[in-house]
Amino acid sequence: MEKKSGSEEDKGKVCKRCKESYRASSNTSFSCRFHPSFFVCRRHDDQKRYYELGPNDPPYAAKFYDCCGAEDPEASGCTTSFHVLYDDD
């Protein structure tokens, strides 16, 4: 069995948080941009309770990322860190 070279082992990594492909050799504390909390929904008739956004939430519900308040579900992450592999705990 042939041993893989270091550059071959460095390919094909996918970050668990941002879902981007990356190389371990270029993984820095600014490589991964993500939201550390969920995109949540708050009904106007229940101002104190937050819950994760579901597909059947009413259109009048306030929707935003709980970590930074961004209202667009496609908003760029508000936190940066190292990429994390799915196998990492």
Backbone torsions as a table, in degrees:
resi	resn	phi	psi	omega
1	MET	NA	133.7	-175.5
2	GLU	-88.0	133.8	179.8
3	LYS	-79.2	137.4	179.5
4	LYS	-74.7	145.0	176.4
5	SER	-74.9	162.1	-179.5
6	GLY	-57.2	-38.3	-178.2
7	SER	-69.8	-31.3	177.9
8	GLU	-71.3	-37.4	179.1
9	GLU	-69.4	-22.0	-176.3
10	ASP	-84.0	-4.7	-178.1
11	LYS	-94.5	156.1	169.4
12	GLY	78.8	16.0	176.8
13	LYS	-83.7	137.2	179.0
14	VAL	-124.0	129.9	-177.9
15	CYS	-74.2	135.0	179.9
16	LYS	-67.5	-32.8	-175.9
17	ARG	-84.6	-51.1	-173.6
18	CYS	-100.8	-9.3	177.5
19	LYS	67.0	16.3	178.7
20	GLU	-90.4	148.7	173.0
21	SER	-77.5	146.6	179.6
22	TYR	-154.9	166.9	174.6
23	ARG	-109.3	134.9	-179.4
24	ALA	-58.9	-33.4	-177.4
25	SER	-67.9	-18.8	179.7
26	SER	-115.4	17.5	-179.4
27	ASN	-81.6	111.2	-179.8
28	THR	-118.1	176.2	-179.9
29	SER	-69.6	-4.4	177.3
30	PHE	-115.9	8.3	-174.4
31	SER	-73.0	-37.4	-173.6
32	CYS	-105.4	125.6	176.7
33	ARG	-113.7	123.6	-173.8
34	PHE	-154.5	168.2	171.8
35	HIS	-99.6	124.5	-178.7
36	PRO	-76.7	-5.8	177.8
37	SER	-129.3	-178.5	-175.0
38	PHE	-84.7	159.0	167.4
39	PHE	-79.9	113.7	-171.6
40	VAL	-110.4	170.5	-178.8
41	CYS	-133.0	137.9	176.7
42	ARG	-129.0	119.0	177.1
43	ARG	-71.5	145.3	-179.3
44	HIS	-67.1	-22.4	178.9
45	ASP	-89.7	1.6	-179.9
46	ASP	-140.0	72.4	-171.0
47	GLN	-67.0	-19.1	-173.6
48	LYS	-99.8	-11.3	-175.2
49	ARG	-110.6	130.5	177.7
50	TYR	-108.9	150.3	175.8
51	TYR	-152.7	157.4	-178.5
52	GLU	-65.6	138.4	-178.2
53	LEU	-60.9	131.6	178.0
54	GLY	-116.3	163.6	-176.7
55	PRO	-67.0	-21.0	-177.4
56	ASN	-104.4	15.8	178.6
57	ASP	-67.6	143.5	-178.3
58	PRO	-67.3	152.6	-177.4
59	PRO	-67.3	-17.4	-179.5
60	TYR	-85.0	-1.4	-179.6
61	ALA	-73.6	143.2	175.2
62	ALA	-78.7	126.2	-176.3
63	LYS	-123.0	132.5	-176.9
64	PHE	-168.9	164.2	172.7
65	TYR	-78.5	128.8	-177.4
66	ASP	-65.5	-24.7	-176.2
67	CYS	-78.2	-36.6	-172.6
68	CYS	-132.5	-10.3	178.7
69	GLY	87.1	1.2	178.9
70	ALA	-60.2	132.2	-175.3
71	GLU	-94.2	-7.2	179.4
72	ASP	-96.5	121.8	-179.3
73	PRO	-62.8	-18.1	178.4
74	GLU	-96.9	9.6	-178.4
75	ALA	-60.6	142.9	177.3
76	SER	-60.5	144.6	-178.4
77	GLY	-56.6	152.6	-177.5
78	CYS	-99.5	-2.8	-176.4
79	THR	-131.2	143.9	174.9
80	THR	-120.6	149.7	178.8
81	SER	-167.2	-171.6	174.9
82	PHE	-70.9	150.0	170.4
83	HIS	-65.1	151.8	-179.5
84	VAL	-126.6	130.6	176.6
85	LEU	-76.7	153.0	176.1
86	TYR	-59.4	-30.9	-178.8
87	ASP	-78.0	-16.7	-179.4
88	ASP	-73.1	143.5	177.9
89	ASP	-107.2	NA	NA
